[in-house]
Amino acid sequence: MTGLDFLEFRFLDILDILLVAVLLYYIYKLVKGSAAINIFIGIVIIYLIWKLTQLLQMEMLSSVLGEFIGVGMFALIVVFQQEIRKFLLMVGSTSFSGKNNWFQLSFSNRENKTQNYVDIIVEACKKLGSTKTGALIVIKRNTKLDFVKNTGDDMDIKVNRPIIESIFYKNSTLHDGAIIIEDGRITATRVILPVSNDRDIPLRFGLRHRAAVGISEKTDAVVLVVSEETGQVSYLKNGEFNIFDDLEKLIDQIKEDLS
């Protein structure tokens, strides 16, 4: 083997390790905070033990662990249904315009448009929260939302604060369900969202929050929820809750996620 071949082999070897590390990191992020994290750690430990037994040529134990891992892959598909869906959604939603995607290109006109309507949405949520008026707002990113828009009423209204506040006014005929916002326009109201069955959601959160978790699990949309009980504004992405006391930080986070 020449020196060049040796260097090439070592580079590919290091690249292989780095790619596996990145993959494991993203899987860990998906399962972090859920009951699945313990299962994930257990799988990693068993896999490392299996590789060690192979290295030490412990054939019997290596064979047993190998069979266990082979059969266990089918069980993992059932156990990690939600996590696998999130991972495939993350991969399938890559585009050339998102900050969280692998290829990043920015367009100034889109960023300016996003900045304008995000401020309006959060200000409306702040006002709704002050009167403890419940609200559920879904903001589209890359995944199409036609499958839920079809459950509500079609709209085509430019986002503005009075419109959002009037939609969720308690005596309004449109206040039930969610509204869908796409590219700065309200495209649907009274939308029925899929409700999450995740048992880890705190009991203090009702159907409005469970619906927000459900749509953020099944799509890459981001969701704002205003609690009818406390007036608190919650932000959901990838099925995870984020609560911001500082609404300026919330605005910055949404703009970052939509850019």
N, C-alpha and C positions, 0 to 999 in steps of 0.2 A: 504494500500500500504506500503510495507516495505521500509526501507531506501535504500536498494540495488536497488529496482525497481525504486525508485524516481531518484537515480543517473543515472540509465540506461536511463530513459526517458529524463532527462535533457541533457545527452550526445547526444542522437539521435536528440533532438530538436536543439541543437547547430550545429550539423553536417548538418542538413537540411538547416538551415539558411546560413551556410558557402557555401554549394553547390549551393544554389540559387544565392548567391552573386557572386560566381565565374562565373556562367552561365551568369548573367547580365553583368559582367565585359567584358567577351569575346564578347557578343553581342554588347556592347557599342564600343569596339575596331573595330568591323567590320563596324559599321555605322558612326564612328567618321569622321568628315570632309566632310560628304556628306549631301545632303538635307534630307536624311532619319533620321538623328539624331533628328530633331525636332519632327518627327512622333513618334520615339521611346520614347522620353521623355514624349510626350502627352499620349501614351499608358500606360506608367508606372504610371503617375499621375492618369489617369482614373481608373486603376486597384487598386491603393491604396485607392482612394475614395470609390470604390465598396466594398473593404474589410472593410473600416471604417463604411459604412452604414450597412453592415451585423453585425458588432460588436455592433452597436448602435440599432440594430433591426429596422431600418427604411425600412420596407418591400417594400413599393411602389418604392422608389428611388433605392433600392437594386435590385428589379426585373427589372426595366428599364435598369440600368447599366449592369446587368447580361445578358440581351437579346442583348444589344449593343455589348458587348464583344464576345458573342457567334457567332453572325452574322459577326462581324468584323474580326474574324480569317480567313475567306475565302478571305476577301479583303486584309489582310496583306500578304497572299501568293503572290498576284499579286504585291503589292507595294514593297515587300522586296525580289523579285526574285534573284537579284544579291547577296544580303547579305546571303540569305538562302543557295545559291549555295556555297558561300565561307565557310560558317559554316560547311556544310556537307562535303566539300572537306577537311577542316581542321581535322574533325573527322575521315573521311574515309582514310586519308593519314597517319595515325599513324602507326609507325613501331617501331622496337626495336633498331633503330640505329640513330634516329634523336634527336638533342638537344631540339627541340621545341615539341617533342612528350612526351606522358605521361610516357613511359618506356624508360629509357636511358641506352644504352650499347654502348661502343665505341670500335672501332677496329683500332689499330694503323696503320696497313697497308693501310687501306682506307683513314685515315687522312693524311698520308704522300703523297699518290697519289693525293688527293684533293689539298694539299698545292702546289704541283708541277705545276699542270695545271692551277690553278686559277691565279698564278703570271703571267704565260704566256699570258692568255687571257686579263688580265687588261693591261699588257704592250703593247699588240697589239692594244687595244682600245686607249691607250694614243698616240701611233704613228699615228693611223688613225685620231684621233682628231686633231693632230697637222697639218695635211694636209686637214682637213675638208672633210674627206671621210666618208660617211654614212655607218653605220653598224648596224646589228640586230642579236644578239647572244642569243639563248635560251639554258639554262643549265638545264637539267633534274634533278629532285630530286626523288620523289617517284611515281608520276603519270606517266603512260605510255603516250608517245607522238606519237604513231603510226598514230593516226587520222590526224595529221598535216604532219608527215614525208611522208605520202603517196602522198602529193601534190608536193613534190620536188624530187630531185635526190638522190638516195642512195649513201652513201659514207662510208668509213671505214678508216679514217686517224687519226693518233695520233696528238693530238693538238700541234701545234708549231706556233711561231709568224709569220714566213714568209708565211706559208700556209694561216693563217687568213687574213693577209694583202693582199695577192694575190687574195683571193676569193672576197674581197670587193673593189679591184682596179676598178676604174670607167670603164675601157675598158674590164674588165673580163666578160665572158659570164655567170659567176656564181654570180655576185654581186647583182642581184635583189633578193628580198626576204630575208629570215632568214636562219641561219645555226643552226642545232641542235647539242648540245654536250652532250654526255652520257658517264660517267665514264672516262673522259679524252680523248675521241675520237670524232671526227666530224663524225656523222652518216647520216647527210642529209644536202643538200644545196638547194638554190632556193625554200625554203619552204614558202608556202602561209599561213599566220596566220589569225585567226578570228579577225576582227576589232571590237573594243569596240564602243558601241553607247552611252557611258557615256557622258552626256552634261557638266559635271563638268571639263572635261579635258580642260586645257587652249588652247585658239585658236592658240597660237604660235607653238603648237605641231602638226605635220602633221600625215600622214598615218602610217609612220614607228613607231611613238610613240603610236598611237592608236592600232596598231597591237600588240605591246608589252604589252599594258594594257589588250587587249583581251585575249591573251594566259595566262597571269598571273592571270586573273580572273577565267578562266575555268580549270586551272591546278595549281599545287603547284610549277611549274617551276619558276626559277628566270631568269631575262632578262637584258641584257646590250644593251643600245642603244647609238650610236654615232651620234650626230646631224650633218647633212651635211651643215647646215647654220652656226652654231656656233662652232662646234667641241667639244661641251660639252658632257660628258659621263653621262648618266642617268642609274640608277639601279631601277628595278621594281620587286616588290614582292607583291602578293595578290592584284594586281590592283593599287598599290600605288607607286608614284614616290619618289625616293630618289636621291638627287644630292650630290655628294661628291667632294669637292675641293681638299681634301687630298686623293690621290689614295691608300695610305697605309691603311687608315681607310676603304676604299672600299674593299680592298683585305681581310682585317680581317673580315668584315661583310659577305662577300660571303663565306668565309671558315666556319664561324660560322653557316650560314644558310645551308650549304651543309654537315656539320659534323653529 
